[in-house]
Amino acid sequence: MIKVLVVDDSALMRRLLGNIFEAEEGFQVAFARDGVEGLAMVHEFRPDVVTLDVHMPNMDGLTCLDRIMLERPTRVIMVSSLTGNGADKTFEAMNLGAVDFVTKPEGAISLAIGELRDVLLEKVRSAVKTRLRASHRLTERVRLRAAALAAKQPAPPVPSIERPQPKPAKPFKTAGPQTECVVVVGASTGGPPALDVLLSALPANFPWPVLIAQHMPATFTGPLARRLDRLCALHVQEVASALPLEPGNVYIGRGDADIVMMARGESLYVTSAPPLPEHRWHPSVDRLVETTVHLIGAERTIGVLMTGMGDDGAAAMAQLRAEGGRTIAESEETAVVWGMPGELVKRGGAAVVTPLDKIAAHLKEWAA
């Protein structure tokens, strides 16, 4: 039995989401009208998964999430709007500890709720299997509990700690389009915070371009690229049209499409392509790896497969290694969901299996 707590200020949304779970076997559902009720229900109902709206009165979703992760860490899926502001808040939520998000359908919600049903059920079932990092915000949790015991009263809200944002560096463009190697990265559930860790550890003079397929809607990939561009020394941009491949640059595939490599004369480009039906997830990691290897060869392609449900990228990266390429799989100890990297390991396609915070060290060592 999976216990789900639905937190939303809209009575209609609570009823529609509740109907989705109640129509399925194996779910027990409880409801809360805002963050204050939601936080209380987390302690009382002790859910396995919380679906949490972002915009609510009394206590909004981000504040509620912050308190949940400090007081009783629980798997939380954010319910977000398809707006730029909604995307920014979603990424903030994932940094606070949310494991995933779903987007509210556009238009009349009661008519479009069917679009959300399968995605929501899949993500909730996958969330139950995700790993909650015991060390995540551990210092804050210890301080919160110590202060509460000292005062013998409920602890006040604790503000989230923001990381310092380094000044973005200029793109490193001295090596020309015929780069020695290309790094291709695949990620899904838990990917945005993982990309933050990976890219922040790469220096401004990293000599190879980095191409990223992160499963995500188109509304979110642009804000993700801009956020990562602010946080790391490399230049990060979304790929919405053909862009020349430059060393020291990071290219994030536009959501709901695929990111592929192409050649124009002697020059290499990265571009956005319509999704192909044979690939289930988009941007497709498998397709990105295949087009890269086709153009520059396996020996010049480095594959990195990080947290995410499913198996996208596992087949292509296993073939990449078989043809002489280098591959890295994020280890189970740090992956939010060890689906994609776990499949690569099972297929014998991972040359290196390592925690998330060690991946950049291997890339820098190979580049040196």
N, C-alpha and C positions, 0 to 999 in steps of 0.2 A: 504494500500500500504506500503510495507516494502522497505525502501531505503537502498541499499547495496553499499558500496564503496569497490572496489577490488584494492588492492595495491600490485603490483608485478612487478619486473623489466623484467620479461619474457613476450614478446608479445604473445607467444603461450599460456602461462598459463593464462594471462588476457583474451584471447579469449575463452579458454576452460571453465574457471570459469564463464565468462559472459554468455556463451551459456547455462549453467546450469540454471542460474536465469532467463534469457530471455525466456526460454522454458516453464517457469511456470507462472501462473497468480499471480498477486499481488506483483510483484517485480519491482522496478526501480533501474537501475544499473548505476554507474559511475566508472571511472577508473583513476588510477594514476600509474606512472612508477617508482617511488621511494618514499622514506620517505619524501622528501622535498615537492613533489607534493601532497603526501597523506595528510600531515599536513595542507596544504593550502586548499585541498578539504574538509577536515573535517569541516573547518569553512565556506566554500562556499556552499557545497552540503548538509551539516548537516545530515549525514546518521544516520539511526537507528543502523546499524551494519557495522563494518569494517572487511574485511578479509585481514590480513596483513602478507606478506612474512617476513621471518627473515633476509635472506641475500640479501641486495640490495646496490647499489652504492649511493654515495652522503650522504644519511642518512639511516642507516640500520633500520630493523624493531624494535629492542629494543629501540633505541633512539627515533624513531618516536612514539612508544607506550608511552614512558615516557613523551614526549611533549603533546600527545593527552590527557593523563590522568590528566595532570596539567592544560592545557589550556581549553579544552572542553571535559570533561569525556564522553566517548562513549563506547558502548559495542564492544569489539574487540575479534575476533577469530584469533588466530595465525595459519599460514599455515607452518608446520614444516616438516623437513626431518626425515626419520627413522634412525637416527644415534645417538650415545651416546652424541655427541656434540650438536646435534639438541635437544635432550631431556633436557640437562642442560639449554640451552637457553630458551626452552619452560617453564620450571619451573621458571626461572628468569622473564619471561614475565608475568606469572600468579601472581607473587608477585608484579609486577608493576601495575596490574589491569586487565589483559586480563581475559575474562570470560571462555574461552575454547580454544581448539586447534583441528585442523585436520592434518592428516599426508599426505604428498604427496605420491601418489602411486609409487611403484618401477617400473623400466623398462621404456618402452616407454609411456610417460604420455598420449599422445593422444589416445593410445589403452586402457589404464587402467583408464581413467577418469570416466568410468561408476562405478567403485568401490567407487569413492569418492562422486558421485552425491547424493545418498540418505542420507549419513551421513552428508554431508555439508548442505543440505536443512533442515534436522531435527535440526541441531545445530544452524543454523541461525534463524529458526523460534522459537526455544527455547530461544535463546539469547535475542530476543525482549522482552521476558517475565521475564528476569532475573533482579534482583535488583542491581542497582549500588549503592554501599555504599557511602552515602553523606560524611561520615567522612574520607574516604580513602584518605590519603595524603593531608588532608585539610590544614594543616599548611604550607606545601610546596606551595600549590596553592595560599594561601593568600599572602605569601611572594613574589611569582612570580608576581602576579598582582600589588602589592604595588611597587615593583621595576620597573615594566614596566611603571606605571603611573609617577613615580618619574623621570625616564629618558626620558619619552615621546617617547619611541621607543619600537619595539618588544623585548620581553624578550629573553635572551640567553638561551641555553639548560641548564636545571638543572640536575646535576648528581643525580642518584638514591641513596638513603641512605641505606647502607647495615647494617643488624643487626649484632651485635657482635656474633661470633661463639664460644660457650663454648667448652671447651675441653671434648671430649667424655669420659664417665665413663665406667669402666669395667662392664661387665654383672653381674647382681645380681643373683647368682645361689645357694643360700643356702637352699632353701625350698624343693628341690627335685621335681620330675616330677608330683607327686600327688598334684598339686596346688589346693588351696581352691576354687578359682573361675577363670573363663576365661572371658575376655572382647572381644567381637566381634564387629567390627566397619565396617560400610558400607558407601561408599561415591562415588560420580560420578562427575558431573560438579561442578567445584569450590573446589574439594576435596583436591588437594595438599596443597594450602595455609591453608585450614581448618585443615588438619592433622598437619601442622606445629604448629598452635595455640594449638591444643589439646595435642600433645606429648611434646611440650616444657614446658608445665605446670605440667607434671608428674615427680616426683623425681626419682633419681637413685634407691632408695630402694622400689619403687612401687612393691607390693608383687604378682601381678598377671600378667600372660602373656596377650599380646594384639594381636589379630588376625585381619588383615585388608583386606577387599575386596574393592579395588579402581578400578573402571572401567577404563581401560587403556591398550594400546597395550604392548606387551611383551618387546619391545625395550625401553620402558619408565619406567617400574617398578623397574628395577635394579638401574638406576640413581636416581629415587625417593627415594629408600631405602637408598642409600649411602648419599644422601643429608640430609635426616632426621636424619640419624645416626650422622652426624656432628653437627646438630643443637640442639639435645636434649640429655638429660642425660641417657636415656635408650638405650640399644643396639638394632638397627634396621637392619633387613636383609630381603632380598627377598627370597621367598620360591620357589625354583626350584626343590627340591627333599625332601625326608623325613628328618625332623629335630626334635630332641627331644623338647618337650614343656617345657620351663624353665620360672620360675617367673622373672619378671623384663625385659623380652625381648619382642620385637615387631616384628611381622612376617607379611610381606606384600606379598599378593598373586601375583604370576607371571601373567603378562598380557596374554590375549588370552587363559587362562586356568582357572581352579577353584582352590580355596584354601579350603581344607577340613581337618577335624580332623580324626585321626585314632588311634587305640590301637595296641601295640605289647606286648603281655603278660600283665604285670601290668603297663606298661609305656604308656604315651600319646605322640603322635607325630602330627605334622602338615605337610602336603605334598601338592604337586601340582597334580591336576587330569585333564584329558581331559574334555573339556566342554561338558555338556549334552544339547541336542537340546531343551528340555523343558524350559530351562532358556535362556532368550533373551540377557541378559547382562553378561559380564565376566570381571574379576572374579565375580561369582554370590554371592551376599549377602545372598539370601535365602538358597542356598545350604550350605554355611558356617555355618549359624545359625542352620540349620537342623542337620548337622553332629555333631556339638558341643553338642547340646541338647541330641541327641541320645546317646552320649558316657558318658556325665557327669551329665545330668539332667538339667531341667530348673532352679532349685533353685541355681545352681552353675554357671549359664550363665548370663552375663550382656550384653545386646544389645545396641549399640549406632548407630543411623541412622542420617547421616549428609547430607549436601547439595547434590543435584543431581536430574536430570530429570528422569521421569519414576516412577516406584513403586517397584523396586527391594528391597527386604528386608522387605517390609511392612507386607506381609502375614506371613512370618516366625517369625518376631518379635512380631506381634500381638498374634500369637499362643504361643510364648514364655511367654508373660505376662499372658495369660490365664492359663498357666500351673504353674504359680507361680514365673516366672523369673522377673528380673528388666530390664526396658528399658528406654532409653533416646532418645528423638527426638530434633534435633536442631530447634530452634524457627524460625519463618518466618522473624523476624527482622534482622537476621544475615545471613541466608542462601542465597547463590547466586541464587539457584533454589530450591524452597520449594516443590519439587515434591516428592521425596522419604520420607523425614520426614513428609511432609504434609499428605501423604497417610497413614502413621502409625498413625498419630493423628486422621484422619477421621475414621479409623477402631477401634478406642478406644484402641490402643495398646501401647500408650506412658504413662508410669508411671510418667515421668518427661518431660516437654517441657521447654527448657531453651536456652538462647543465647549461641553461640559457646564458648565464653570465660569463661562460667560458668560450662561447662561439666566436666572438669577435677576436679573441686572442689567437685562435687557429687561423682566421682569415688574415690577420696581420702578419702572422708567422709565415704563411704561404706567400703573401705579397712581398715579404722581405727577401 
